[in-house]
Amino acid sequence: MPTTNQRLTTRIGYGFDSHEFHPGIPLKIGGITLAHDKGLGGHSDGDVLLHAIADALLGAVAAPDIGALFPPSDPKWKGADSVVFLREALKRVHDAGYGVANLDASLILAAPKIGPHAAAIRVRVAELLEVRSDCVGVKAKTPEGLNQENAAVAHVVVLLEQQRVPKKSRQANKE
Ligand code: MG
């Protein structure tokens, strides 16, 4: 049986999210604002990619998911910048003794085209995750045959690498 002192040197995380397009609100994907006539609805700023990344990070360290940490029922998170969610997820990764090795994301949406913005999204996500931009992959597909023209979907996998002894174990060692 594994004990709390046995550490994994790598961990994988997976995150998924989807949001519906609504007219007249800003479109935020990956921490940047894209010019479009519709944005993604939701209790926060609707950043489908940052939500999926946060869930991938949280899942990798077996933490509660984004909905549990930042419940949509809490008015505190209304219109919130999703960067706040991502920072909390990254903090939990670091507190557990890990850092991000690399991340790969697939976005599925009919419009706007992500290709022209993919480099900017990769740079912003890398900055938020404290990694180089060549450690962040961002791909986009159109929803062929999926009948989801009015939604944006994000799938994310992340690999974590052990960086140091986690906070909890250090405390336990002192006791
Ligand atoms: Mg979401």
Backbone and ligand atoms as CSV (ligand in chain L), in Angstrom:
chain,resi,resn,atom,element,x,y,z
A,1,MET,N,N,0.845,-1.210,0.000
A,1,MET,CA,C,0.000,0.000,0.000
A,1,MET,C,C,0.875,1.252,0.000
A,2,PRO,N,N,0.565,2.242,-0.861
A,2,PRO,CA,C,1.349,3.477,-0.827
A,2,PRO,C,C,1.129,4.215,0.490
A,3,THR,N,N,2.142,4.885,0.960
A,3,THR,CA,C,1.986,5.717,2.152
A,3,THR,C,C,2.049,7.175,1.723
A,4,THR,N,N,1.739,8.074,2.652
A,4,THR,CA,C,1.746,9.501,2.311
A,4,THR,C,C,3.157,9.979,1.976
A,5,ASN,N,N,4.179,9.229,2.394
A,5,ASN,CA,C,5.550,9.653,2.106
A,5,ASN,C,C,6.027,9.201,0.735
A,6,GLN,N,N,5.274,8.317,0.103
A,6,GLN,CA,C,5.664,7.880,-1.233
A,6,GLN,C,C,5.109,8.862,-2.243
A,7,ARG,N,N,5.993,9.561,-2.949
A,7,ARG,CA,C,5.569,10.601,-3.866
A,7,ARG,C,C,5.663,10.125,-5.303
A,8,LEU,N,N,4.684,10.511,-6.084
A,8,LEU,CA,C,4.766,10.262,-7.517
A,8,LEU,C,C,5.661,11.335,-8.125
A,9,THR,N,N,6.506,10.955,-9.054
A,9,THR,CA,C,7.363,11.975,-9.674
A,9,THR,C,C,6.629,12.712,-10.792
A,10,THR,N,N,5.623,12.067,-11.392
A,10,THR,CA,C,4.799,12.754,-12.397
A,10,THR,C,C,3.328,12.463,-12.107
A,11,ARG,N,N,2.498,13.380,-12.540
A,11,ARG,CA,C,1.048,13.206,-12.421
A,11,ARG,C,C,0.396,13.763,-13.671
A,12,ILE,N,N,-0.707,13.151,-14.102
A,12,ILE,CA,C,-1.434,13.639,-15.276
A,12,ILE,C,C,-2.782,14.187,-14.813
A,13,GLY,N,N,-3.268,15.218,-15.489
A,13,GLY,CA,C,-4.583,15.762,-15.187
A,13,GLY,C,C,-5.357,15.985,-16.465
A,14,TYR,N,N,-6.672,15.886,-16.372
A,14,TYR,CA,C,-7.535,16.096,-17.536
A,14,TYR,C,C,-8.670,17.028,-17.136
A,15,GLY,N,N,-8.975,17.984,-17.984
A,15,GLY,CA,C,-10.093,18.895,-17.719
A,15,GLY,C,C,-10.952,19.092,-18.953
A,16,PHE,N,N,-12.226,19.272,-18.716
A,16,PHE,CA,C,-13.201,19.501,-19.798
A,16,PHE,C,C,-14.110,20.636,-19.371
A,17,ASP,N,N,-14.526,21.467,-20.331
A,17,ASP,CA,C,-15.560,22.467,-20.022
A,17,ASP,C,C,-16.290,22.851,-21.304
A,18,SER,N,N,-17.492,23.361,-21.136
A,18,SER,CA,C,-18.245,23.887,-22.277
A,18,SER,C,C,-19.057,25.091,-21.818
A,19,HIS,N,N,-19.192,26.062,-22.706
A,19,HIS,CA,C,-20.011,27.243,-22.428
A,19,HIS,C,C,-20.788,27.623,-23.681
A,20,GLU,N,N,-21.938,28.253,-23.453
A,20,GLU,CA,C,-22.809,28.655,-24.561
A,20,GLU,C,C,-22.500,30.092,-24.982
A,21,PHE,N,N,-22.548,30.334,-26.299
A,21,PHE,CA,C,-22.366,31.697,-26.805
A,21,PHE,C,C,-23.624,32.533,-26.562
A,22,HIS,N,N,-23.394,33.804,-26.181
A,22,HIS,CA,C,-24.484,34.772,-26.034
A,22,HIS,C,C,-24.048,36.078,-26.700
A,23,PRO,N,N,-24.981,36.744,-27.366
A,23,PRO,CA,C,-24.602,37.995,-28.026
A,23,PRO,C,C,-24.299,39.106,-27.017
A,24,GLY,N,N,-23.441,40.011,-27.441
A,24,GLY,CA,C,-23.238,41.252,-26.678
A,24,GLY,C,C,-22.373,41.150,-25.447
A,25,ILE,N,N,-21.646,40.043,-25.271
A,25,ILE,CA,C,-20.702,39.985,-24.142
A,25,ILE,C,C,-19.309,39.673,-24.696
A,26,PRO,N,N,-18.266,40.087,-23.963
A,26,PRO,CA,C,-16.899,39.867,-24.472
A,26,PRO,C,C,-16.574,38.372,-24.549
A,27,LEU,N,N,-15.765,38.008,-25.537
A,27,LEU,CA,C,-15.330,36.613,-25.682
A,27,LEU,C,C,-13.928,36.473,-25.108
A,28,LYS,N,N,-13.821,35.722,-24.016
A,28,LYS,CA,C,-12.510,35.483,-23.407
A,28,LYS,C,C,-12.158,34.013,-23.543
A,29,ILE,N,N,-10.993,33.751,-24.121
A,29,ILE,CA,C,-10.512,32.369,-24.247
A,29,ILE,C,C,-9.020,32.357,-23.933
A,30,GLY,N,N,-8.656,31.583,-22.927
A,30,GLY,CA,C,-7.238,31.469,-22.576
A,30,GLY,C,C,-6.670,32.754,-21.989
A,31,GLY,N,N,-7.520,33.529,-21.353
A,31,GLY,CA,C,-7.049,34.734,-20.677
A,31,GLY,C,C,-6.900,35.938,-21.586
A,32,ILE,N,N,-7.285,35.798,-22.848
A,32,ILE,CA,C,-7.256,36.973,-23.728
A,32,ILE,C,C,-8.660,37.219,-24.304
A,33,THR,N,N,-8.899,38.463,-24.679
A,33,THR,CA,C,-10.200,38.830,-25.237
A,33,THR,C,C,-10.112,38.806,-26.758
A,34,LEU,N,N,-11.015,38.050,-27.399
A,34,LEU,CA,C,-11.031,37.940,-28.856
A,34,LEU,C,C,-12.171,38.779,-29.417
A,35,ALA,N,N,-11.919,39.443,-30.536
A,35,ALA,CA,C,-12.964,40.242,-31.179
A,35,ALA,C,C,-14.000,39.304,-31.802
A,36,HIS,N,N,-15.253,39.400,-31.361
A,36,HIS,CA,C,-16.318,38.546,-31.879
A,36,HIS,C,C,-17.641,39.175,-31.467
A,37,ASP,N,N,-18.717,38.836,-32.206
A,37,ASP,CA,C,-20.006,39.458,-31.864
A,37,ASP,C,C,-20.724,38.742,-30.724
A,38,LYS,N,N,-20.157,37.622,-30.271
A,38,LYS,CA,C,-20.753,36.886,-29.153
A,38,LYS,C,C,-19.654,36.502,-28.162
A,39,GLY,N,N,-20.053,36.315,-26.918
A,39,GLY,CA,C,-19.112,35.838,-25.909
A,39,GLY,C,C,-19.674,34.601,-25.246
A,40,LEU,N,N,-18.910,34.052,-24.318
A,40,LEU,CA,C,-19.349,32.835,-23.641
A,40,LEU,C,C,-20.002,33.183,-22.316
A,41,GLY,N,N,-21.226,32.696,-22.147
A,41,GLY,CA,C,-21.972,32.963,-20.926
A,41,GLY,C,C,-21.468,32.095,-19.784
A,42,GLY,N,N,-21.955,32.392,-18.615
A,42,GLY,CA,C,-21.533,31.635,-17.435
A,42,GLY,C,C,-21.514,32.572,-16.265
A,43,HIS,N,N,-21.314,32.024,-15.091
A,43,HIS,CA,C,-21.365,32.861,-13.908
A,43,HIS,C,C,-20.137,33.777,-13.836
A,44,SER,N,N,-18.993,33.243,-14.244
A,44,SER,CA,C,-17.762,34.043,-14.260
A,44,SER,C,C,-17.653,34.712,-15.629
A,45,ASP,N,N,-16.406,34.947,-16.087
A,45,ASP,CA,C,-16.237,35.551,-17.415
A,45,ASP,C,C,-16.379,34.529,-18.541
A,46,GLY,N,N,-16.673,33.268,-18.198
A,46,GLY,CA,C,-16.973,32.239,-19.199
A,46,GLY,C,C,-15.767,31.735,-19.971
A,47,ASP,N,N,-14.566,31.924,-19.418
A,47,ASP,CA,C,-13.352,31.505,-20.145
A,47,ASP,C,C,-13.224,29.976,-20.107
A,48,VAL,N,N,-13.765,29.358,-21.136
A,48,VAL,CA,C,-13.885,27.894,-21.200
A,48,VAL,C,C,-12.519,27.218,-21.118
A,49,LEU,N,N,-11.502,27.827,-21.701
A,49,LEU,CA,C,-10.174,27.198,-21.702
A,49,LEU,C,C,-9.528,27.276,-20.318
A,50,LEU,N,N,-9.587,28.442,-19.682
A,50,LEU,CA,C,-8.988,28.545,-18.343
A,50,LEU,C,C,-9.710,27.637,-17.357
A,51,HIS,N,N,-11.026,27.454,-17.531
A,51,HIS,CA,C,-11.758,26.554,-16.631
A,51,HIS,C,C,-11.286,25.111,-16.810
A,52,ALA,N,N,-11.115,24.696,-18.060
A,52,ALA,CA,C,-10.670,23.313,-18.319
A,52,ALA,C,C,-9.238,23.114,-17.823
A,53,ILE,N,N,-8.392,24.141,-17.970
A,53,ILE,CA,C,-7.012,24.033,-17.471
A,53,ILE,C,C,-7.020,23.934,-15.945
A,54,ALA,N,N,-7.835,24.774,-15.296
A,54,ALA,CA,C,-7.902,24.738,-13.832
A,54,ALA,C,C,-8.346,23.354,-13.362
A,55,ASP,N,N,-9.341,22.778,-14.015
A,55,ASP,CA,C,-9.812,21.450,-13.616
A,55,ASP,C,C,-8.750,20.379,-13.874
A,56,ALA,N,N,-7.990,20.515,-14.948
A,56,ALA,CA,C,-6.913,19.551,-15.223
A,56,ALA,C,C,-5.851,19.622,-14.115
A,57,LEU,N,N,-5.496,20.836,-13.703
A,57,LEU,CA,C,-4.504,21.011,-12.635
A,57,LEU,C,C,-5.014,20.439,-11.325
A,58,LEU,N,N,-6.277,20.764,-11.016
A,58,LEU,CA,C,-6.866,20.300,-9.754
A,58,LEU,C,C,-6.984,18.778,-9.748
A,59,GLY,N,N,-7.404,18.228,-10.886
A,59,GLY,CA,C,-7.552,16.777,-10.979
A,59,GLY,C,C,-6.216,16.061,-10.814
A,60,ALA,N,N,-5.164,16.666,-11.338
A,60,ALA,CA,C,-3.838,16.037,-11.280
A,60,ALA,C,C,-3.344,15.875,-9.844
A,61,VAL,N,N,-3.776,16.777,-8.944
A,61,VAL,CA,C,-3.360,16.643,-7.538
A,61,VAL,C,C,-4.525,16.186,-6.659
A,62,ALA,N,N,-5.557,15.622,-7.306
A,62,ALA,CA,C,-6.722,15.064,-6.606
A,62,ALA,C,C,-7.388,16.083,-5.681
A,63,ALA,N,N,-7.404,17.344,-6.115
A,63,ALA,CA,C,-8.064,18.409,-5.352
A,63,ALA,C,C,-9.528,18.496,-5.805
A,64,PRO,N,N,-10.379,19.183,-5.025
A,64,PRO,CA,C,-11.767,19.383,-5.476
A,64,PRO,C,C,-11.791,20.164,-6.788
A,65,ASP,N,N,-12.830,19.974,-7.594
A,65,ASP,CA,C,-12.865,20.634,-8.900
A,65,ASP,C,C,-13.292,22.100,-8.780
A,66,ILE,N,N,-13.240,22.783,-9.909
A,66,ILE,CA,C,-13.481,24.221,-9.953
A,66,ILE,C,C,-14.894,24.570,-9.459
A,67,GLY,N,N,-15.870,23.707,-9.763
A,67,GLY,CA,C,-17.250,23.950,-9.329
A,67,GLY,C,C,-17.402,23.842,-7.817
A,68,ALA,N,N,-16.581,22.993,-7.202
A,68,ALA,CA,C,-16.627,22.837,-5.750
A,68,ALA,C,C,-15.898,23.983,-5.059
A,69,LEU,N,N,-14.786,24.433,-5.650
A,69,LEU,CA,C,-13.998,25.506,-5.030
A,69,LEU,C,C,-14.630,26.883,-5.233
A,70,PHE,N,N,-15.266,27.059,-6.400
A,70,PHE,CA,C,-15.844,28.362,-6.753
A,70,PHE,C,C,-17.285,28.152,-7.206
A,71,PRO,N,N,-18.192,27.813,-6.291
A,71,PRO,CA,C,-19.552,27.433,-6.696
A,71,PRO,C,C,-20.284,28.560,-7.438
A,72,PRO,N,N,-20.923,28.241,-8.571
A,72,PRO,CA,C,-21.670,29.259,-9.320
A,72,PRO,C,C,-22.794,29.864,-8.487
A,73,SER,N,N,-23.206,29.154,-7.416
A,73,SER,CA,C,-24.277,29.673,-6.555
A,73,SER,C,C,-23.774,30.811,-5.673
A,74,ASP,N,N,-22.448,30.981,-5.572
A,74,ASP,CA,C,-21.879,32.034,-4.727
A,74,ASP,C,C,-21.763,33.327,-5.536
A,75,PRO,N,N,-22.511,34.380,-5.138
A,75,PRO,CA,C,-22.494,35.631,-5.905
A,75,PRO,C,C,-21.113,36.267,-6.003
A,76,LYS,N,N,-20.212,35.840,-5.108
A,76,LYS,CA,C,-18.835,36.347,-5.102
A,76,LYS,C,C,-18.136,36.122,-6.449
A,77,TRP,N,N,-18.516,35.051,-7.159
A,77,TRP,CA,C,-17.815,34.683,-8.391
A,77,TRP,C,C,-18.524,35.187,-9.640
A,78,LYS,N,N,-19.603,35.972,-9.447
A,78,LYS,CA,C,-20.324,36.506,-10.610
A,78,LYS,C,C,-19.408,37.450,-11.393
A,79,GLY,N,N,-19.237,37.155,-12.668
A,79,GLY,CA,C,-18.396,37.990,-13.525
A,79,GLY,C,C,-16.907,37.907,-13.212
A,80,ALA,N,N,-16.524,36.919,-12.380
A,80,ALA,CA,C,-15.120,36.832,-11.940
A,80,ALA,C,C,-14.170,36.594,-13.107
A,81,ASP,N,N,-12.968,37.149,-12.990
A,81,ASP,CA,C,-11.890,36.882,-13.942
A,81,ASP,C,C,-11.406,35.449,-13.675
A,82,SER,N,N,-11.472,34.595,-14.682
A,82,SER,CA,C,-11.116,33.184,-14.490
A,82,SER,C,C,-9.649,32.981,-14.142
A,83,VAL,N,N,-8.840,34.011,-14.313
A,83,VAL,CA,C,-7.435,33.936,-13.897
A,83,VAL,C,C,-7.355,33.619,-12.395
A,84,VAL,N,N,-8.335,34.119,-11.639
A,84,VAL,CA,C,-8.382,33.854,-10.192
A,84,VAL,C,C,-8.489,32.343,-9.944
A,85,PHE,N,N,-9.323,31.666,-10.728
A,85,PHE,CA,C,-9.507,30.215,-10.562
A,85,PHE,C,C,-8.208,29.481,-10.921
A,86,LEU,N,N,-7.599,29.933,-12.008
A,86,LEU,CA,C,-6.378,29.272,-12.466
A,86,LEU,C,C,-5.261,29.442,-11.437
A,87,ARG,N,N,-5.154,30.638,-10.872
A,87,ARG,CA,C,-4.094,30.884,-9.880
A,87,ARG,C,C,-4.283,29.993,-8.658
A,88,GLU,N,N,-5.522,29.804,-8.222
A,88,GLU,CA,C,-5.773,28.934,-7.067
A,88,GLU,C,C,-5.405,27.488,-7.399
A,89,ALA,N,N,-5.755,27.045,-8.610
A,89,ALA,CA,C,-5.424,25.678,-9.013
A,89,ALA,C,C,-3.904,25.497,-9.067
A,90,LEU,N,N,-3.190,26.485,-9.598
A,90,LEU,CA,C,-1.733,26.384,-9.696
A,90,LEU,C,C,-1.099,26.401,-8.304
A,91,LYS,N,N,-1.672,27.191,-7.414
A,91,LYS,CA,C,-1.158,27.233,-6.031
A,91,LYS,C,C,-1.266,25.848,-5.395
A,92,ARG,N,N,-2.391,25.178,-5.636
A,92,ARG,CA,C,-2.563,23.837,-5.060
A,92,ARG,C,C,-1.564,22.847,-5.649
A,93,VAL,N,N,-1.259,23.013,-6.923
A,93,VAL,CA,C,-0.244,22.171,-7.580
A,93,VAL,C,C,1.119,22.415,-6.926
A,94,HIS,N,N,1.470,23.693,-6.758
A,94,HIS,CA,C,2.763,24.026,-6.151
A,94,HIS,C,C,2.827,23.562,-4.691
A,95,ASP,N,N,1.734,23.764,-3.950
A,95,ASP,CA,C,1.704,23.340,-2.540
A,95,ASP,C,C,1.877,21.825,-2.412
A,96,ALA,N,N,1.417,21.092,-3.425
A,96,ALA,CA,C,1.558,19.633,-3.398
A,96,ALA,C,C,2.961,19.202,-3.825
A,97,GLY,N,N,3.788,20.182,-4.206
A,97,GLY,CA,C,5.178,19.875,-4.546
A,97,GLY,C,C,5.433,19.655,-6.024
A,98,TYR,N,N,4.493,20.076,-6.858
A,98,TYR,CA,C,4.628,19.847,-8.300
A,98,TYR,C,C,4.699,21.156,-9.078
A,99,GLY,N,N,5.205,21.057,-10.295
A,99,GLY,CA,C,5.151,22.148,-11.254
A,99,GLY,C,C,4.615,21.594,-12.560
A,100,VAL,N,N,4.209,22.478,-13.446
A,100,VAL,CA,C,3.666,22.044,-14.741
A,100,VAL,C,C,4.829,21.698,-15.675
A,101,ALA,N,N,4.779,20.502,-16.254
A,101,ALA,CA,C,5.763,20.107,-17.272
A,101,ALA,C,C,5.277,20.599,-18.633
A,102,ASN,N,N,4.103,20.168,-19.038
A,102,ASN,CA,C,3.506,20.694,-20.271
A,102,ASN,C,C,2.003,20.477,-20.254
A,103,LEU,N,N,1.351,21.134,-21.196
A,103,LEU,CA,C,-0.098,21.109,-21.267
A,103,LEU,C,C,-0.503,21.064,-22.733
A,104,ASP,N,N,-1.586,20.347,-23.017
A,104,ASP,CA,C,-2.106,20.335,-24.381
A,104,ASP,C,C,-3.617,20.549,-24.334
A,105,ALA,N,N,-4.108,21.447,-25.175
A,105,ALA,CA,C,-5.530,21.795,-25.166
A,105,ALA,C,C,-6.114,21.665,-26.569
A,106,SER,N,N,-7.353,21.189,-26.624
A,106,SER,CA,C,-8.132,21.223,-27.866
A,106,SER,C,C,-9.385,22.030,-27.609
A,107,LEU,N,N,-9.603,23.019,-28.467
A,107,LEU,CA,C,-10.838,23.809,-28.404
A,107,LEU,C,C,-11.726,23.357,-29.548
A,108,ILE,N,N,-13.033,23.280,-29.303
A,108,ILE,CA,C,-13.976,22.923,-30.358
A,108,ILE,C,C,-15.019,24.032,-30.423
A,109,LEU,N,N,-14.998,24.779,-31.507
A,109,LEU,CA,C,-15.981,25.852,-31.684
A,109,LEU,C,C,-16.073,26.227,-33.164
A,110,ALA,N,N,-17.252,26.672,-33.550
A,110,ALA,CA,C,-17.491,26.998,-34.957
A,110,ALA,C,C,-16.823,28.323,-35.345
A,111,ALA,N,N,-16.860,29.287,-34.444
A,111,ALA,CA,C,-16.288,30.611,-34.713
A,111,ALA,C,C,-16.045,31.309,-33.378
A,112,PRO,N,N,-15.115,32.245,-33.311
A,112,PRO,CA,C,-14.224,32.673,-34.393
A,112,PRO,C,C,-13.087,31.672,-34.602
A,113,LYS,N,N,-12.333,31.855,-35.681
A,113,LYS,CA,C,-11.165,31.000,-35.939
A,113,LYS,C,C,-10.123,31.256,-34.852
A,114,ILE,N,N,-9.616,30.194,-34.273
A,114,ILE,CA,C,-8.645,30.328,-33.182
A,114,ILE,C,C,-7.220,30.441,-33.720
A,115,GLY,N,N,-6.978,29.862,-34.890
A,115,GLY,CA,C,-5.613,29.835,-35.456
A,115,GLY,C,C,-4.849,31.147,-35.338
A,116,PRO,N,N,-5.449,32.271,-35.778
A,116,PRO,CA,C,-4.716,33.541,-35.716
A,116,PRO,C,C,-4.407,34.002,-34.286
A,117,HIS,N,N,-5.105,33.432,-33.298
A,117,HIS,CA,C,-4.919,33.856,-31.904
A,117,HIS,C,C,-4.181,32.817,-31.064
A,118,ALA,N,N,-3.894,31.656,-31.674
A,118,ALA,CA,C,-3.347,30.542,-30.885
A,118,ALA,C,C,-2.016,30.913,-30.225
A,119,ALA,N,N,-1.164,31.642,-30.940
A,119,ALA,CA,C,0.140,31.997,-30.366
A,119,ALA,C,C,-0.044,32.895,-29.140
A,120,ALA,N,N,-0.942,33.869,-29.250
A,120,ALA,CA,C,-1.176,34.784,-28.126
A,120,ALA,C,C,-1.765,34.034,-26.935
A,121,ILE,N,N,-2.662,33.085,-27.208
A,121,ILE,CA,C,-3.258,32.293,-26.119
A,121,ILE,C,C,-2.172,31.450,-25.443
A,122,ARG,N,N,-1.293,30.837,-26.259
A,122,ARG,CA,C,-0.223,29.998,-25.691
A,122,ARG,C,C,0.690,30.834,-24.792
A,123,VAL,N,N,1.030,32.036,-25.243
A,123,VAL,CA,C,1.917,32.908,-24.461
A,123,VAL,C,C,1.249,33.289,-23.135
A,124,ARG,N,N,-0.022,33.648,-23.198
A,124,ARG,CA,C,-0.732,34.062,-21.975
A,124,ARG,C,C,-0.893,32.891,-20.997
A,125,VAL,N,N,-1.276,31.732,-21.519
A,125,VAL,CA,C,-1.453,30.561,-20.644
A,125,VAL,C,C,-0.108,30.165,-20.030
A,126,ALA,N,N,0.958,30.211,-20.832
A,126,ALA,CA,C,2.285,29.864,-20.321
A,126,ALA,C,C,2.694,30.814,-19.198
A,127,GLU,N,N,2.407,32.103,-19.402
A,127,GLU,CA,C,2.727,33.102,-18.378
A,127,GLU,C,C,1.971,32.782,-17.079
A,128,LEU,N,N,0.693,32.450,-17.217
A,128,LEU,CA,C,-0.124,32.154,-16.035
A,128,LEU,C,C,0.351,30.887,-15.321
A,129,LEU,N,N,0.858,29.916,-16.085
A,129,LEU,CA,C,1.283,28.641,-15.495
A,129,LEU,C,C,2.769,28.631,-15.132
A,130,GLU,N,N,3.452,29.756,-15.422
A,130,GLU,CA,C,4.878,29.891,-15.100
A,130,GLU,C,C,5.724,28.843,-15.822
A,131,VAL,N,N,5.414,28.649,-17.112
A,131,VAL,CA,C,6.206,27.751,-17.968
A,131,VAL,C,C,6.528,28.479,-19.277
A,132,ARG,N,N,7.403,27.871,-20.074
A,132,ARG,CA,C,7.710,28.450,-21.390
A,132,ARG,C,C,6.533,28.189,-22.332
A,133,SER,N,N,6.394,29.059,-23.340
A,133,SER,CA,C,5.243,28.908,-24.235
A,133,SER,C,C,5.342,27.647,-25.104
A,134,ASP,N,N,6.556,27.075,-25.247
A,134,ASP,CA,C,6.627,25.819,-26.002
A,134,ASP,C,C,6.209,24.617,-25.154
A,135,CYS,N,N,5.754,24.874,-23.933
A,135,CYS,CA,C,5.184,23.821,-23.086
A,135,CYS,C,C,3.661,23.872,-23.099
A,136,VAL,N,N,3.091,24.732,-23.928
A,136,VAL,CA,C,1.637,24.875,-24.015
A,136,VAL,C,C,1.187,24.668,-25.456
A,137,GLY,N,N,0.364,23.657,-25.677
A,137,GLY,CA,C,-0.197,23.407,-27.007
A,137,GLY,C,C,-1.653,23.859,-27.046
A,138,VAL,N,N,-2.026,24.577,-28.088
A,138,VAL,CA,C,-3.424,24.995,-28.258
A,138,VAL,C,C,-3.852,24.675,-29.685
A,139,LYS,N,N,-4.811,23.781,-29.803
A,139,LYS,CA,C,-5.329,23.386,-31.110
A,139,LYS,C,C,-6.821,23.700,-31.152
A,140,ALA,N,N,-7.354,23.903,-32.328
A,140,ALA,CA,C,-8.790,24.174,-32.419
A,140,ALA,C,C,-9.401,23.366,-33.558
A,141,LYS,N,N,-10.621,22.908,-33.332
A,141,LYS,CA,C,-11.368,22.156,-34.322
A,141,LYS,C,C,-12.750,22.789,-34.457
A,142,THR,N,N,-13.343,22.632,-35.630
A,142,THR,CA,C,-14.747,23.027,-35.758
A,142,THR,C,C,-15.616,21.801,-35.419
A,143,PRO,N,N,-16.812,22.039,-34.916
A,143,PRO,CA,C,-17.640,20.930,-34.427
A,143,PRO,C,C,-18.372,20.182,-35.541
A,144,GLU,N,N,-17.608,19.546,-36.434
A,144,GLU,CA,C,-18.224,18.830,-37.563
A,144,GLU,C,C,-19.159,17.728,-37.063
A,145,GLY,N,N,-20.408,17.813,-37.459
A,145,GLY,CA,C,-21.361,16.750,-37.137
A,145,GLY,C,C,-21.780,16.672,-35.688
A,146,LEU,N,N,-21.380,17.647,-34.890
A,146,LEU,CA,C,-21.688,17.574,-33.459
A,146,LEU,C,C,-22.930,18.385,-33.083
A,147,ASN,N,N,-23.419,19.185,-34.019
A,147,ASN,CA,C,-24.610,20.000,-33.759
A,147,ASN,C,C,-24.453,20.858,-32.502
A,148,GLN,N,N,-23.311,21.502,-32.381
A,148,GLN,CA,C,-23.083,22.367,-31.212
A,148,GLN,C,C,-22.463,23.691,-31.669
A,149,GLU,N,N,-23.115,24.270,-32.693
A,149,GLU,CA,C,-22.587,25.504,-33.288
A,149,GLU,C,C,-22.578,26.671,-32.310
A,150,ASN,N,N,-23.426,26.609,-31.284
A,150,ASN,CA,C,-23.536,27.755,-30.381
A,150,ASN,C,C,-22.807,27.537,-29.054
A,151,ALA,N,N,-21.850,26.617,-29.084
A,151,ALA,CA,C,-21.109,26.342,-27.847
A,151,ALA,C,C,-19.615,26.300,-28.134
A,152,ALA,N,N,-18.830,26.561,-27.104
A,152,ALA,CA,C,-17.389,26.356,-27.173
A,152,ALA,C,C,-17.027,25.297,-26.144
A,153,VAL,N,N,-16.189,24.371,-26.563
A,153,VAL,CA,C,-15.798,23.236,-25.717
A,153,VAL,C,C,-14.273,23.238,-25.603
A,154,ALA,N,N,-13.775,22.879,-24.426
A,154,ALA,CA,C,-12.322,22.755,-24.256
A,154,ALA,C,C,-11.991,21.440,-23.571
A,155,HIS,N,N,-10.995,20.748,-24.115
A,155,HIS,CA,C,-10.418,19.556,-23.477
A,155,HIS,C,C,-8.955,19.870,-23.200
A,156,VAL,N,N,-8.480,19.511,-22.020
A,156,VAL,CA,C,-7.092,19.827,-21.642
A,156,VAL,C,C,-6.466,18.637,-20.926
A,157,VAL,N,N,-5.227,18.307,-21.299
A,157,VAL,CA,C,-4.432,17.387,-20.484
A,157,VAL,C,C,-3.192,18.142,-20.022
A,158,VAL,N,N,-2.798,17.840,-18.784
A,158,VAL,CA,C,-1.609,18.493,-18.228
A,158,VAL,C,C,-0.740,17.436,-17.571
A,159,LEU,N,N,0.583,17.610,-17.698
A,159,LEU,CA,C,1.531,16.734,-17.013
A,159,LEU,C,C,2.251,17.555,-15.955
A,160,LEU,N,N,2.271,17.023,-14.738
A,160,LEU,CA,C,2.989,17.683,-13.644
A,160,LEU,C,C,4.251,16.896,-13.323
A,161,GLU,N,N,5.277,17.620,-12.880
A,161,GLU,CA,C,6.511,16.977,-12.425
A,161,GLU,C,C,6.769,17.386,-10.985
A,162,GLN,N,N,7.256,16.432,-10.213
A,162,GLN,CA,C,7.575,16.744,-8.824
A,162,GLN,C,C,8.719,17.750,-8.769
A,163,GLN,N,N,8.559,18.777,-7.925
A,163,GLN,CA,C,9.586,19.812,-7.811
A,163,GLN,C,C,10.307,19.746,-6.472
A,164,ARG,N,N,9.574,19.380,-5.442
A,164,ARG,CA,C,10.150,19.424,-4.085
A,164,ARG,C,C,9.191,18.711,-3.137
A,165,VAL,N,N,9.595,18.629,-1.886
A,165,VAL,CA,C,8.739,18.002,-0.872
A,165,VAL,C,C,7.557,18.928,-0.600
A,166,PRO,N,N,6.330,18.409,-0.644
A,166,PRO,CA,C,5.173,19.278,-0.448
A,166,PRO,C,C,5.088,19.839,0.959
A,167,LYS,N,N,4.356,20.952,1.081
A,167,LYS,CA,C,4.220,21.648,2.375
A,167,LYS,C,C,3.790,20.720,3.504
A,168,LYS,N,N,2.760,19.892,3.235
A,168,LYS,CA,C,2.196,19.047,4.294
A,168,LYS,C,C,3.243,18.073,4.838
A,169,SER,N,N,4.037,17.463,3.921
A,169,SER,CA,C,5.034,16.486,4.347
A,169,SER,C,C,6.125,17.162,5.157
A,170,ARG,N,N,6.494,18.404,4.754
A,170,ARG,CA,C,7.527,19.124,5.494
A,170,ARG,C,C,7.065,19.378,6.919
A,171,GLN,N,N,5.776,19.758,7.049
A,171,GLN,CA,C,5.236,19.994,8.392
A,171,GLN,C,C,5.259,18.705,9.192
A,172,ALA,N,N,4.853,17.599,8.554
A,172,ALA,CA,C,4.791,16.311,9.225
A,172,ALA,C,C,6.190,15.890,9.687
A,173,ASN,N,N,7.208,16.204,8.872
A,173,ASN,CA,C,8.574,15.815,9.222
A,173,ASN,C,C,9.081,16.578,10.460
A,174,LYS,N,N,8.582,17.811,10.611
A,174,LYS,CA,C,9.025,18.623,11.744
A,174,LYS,C,C,8.413,18.133,13.053
A,175,GLU,N,N,7.212,17.533,12.942
A,175,GLU,CA,C,6.486,17.133,14.167
A,175,GLU,C,C,7.101,15.886,14.800
L,1,MG,MG,MG,-16.858,26.733,-17.049
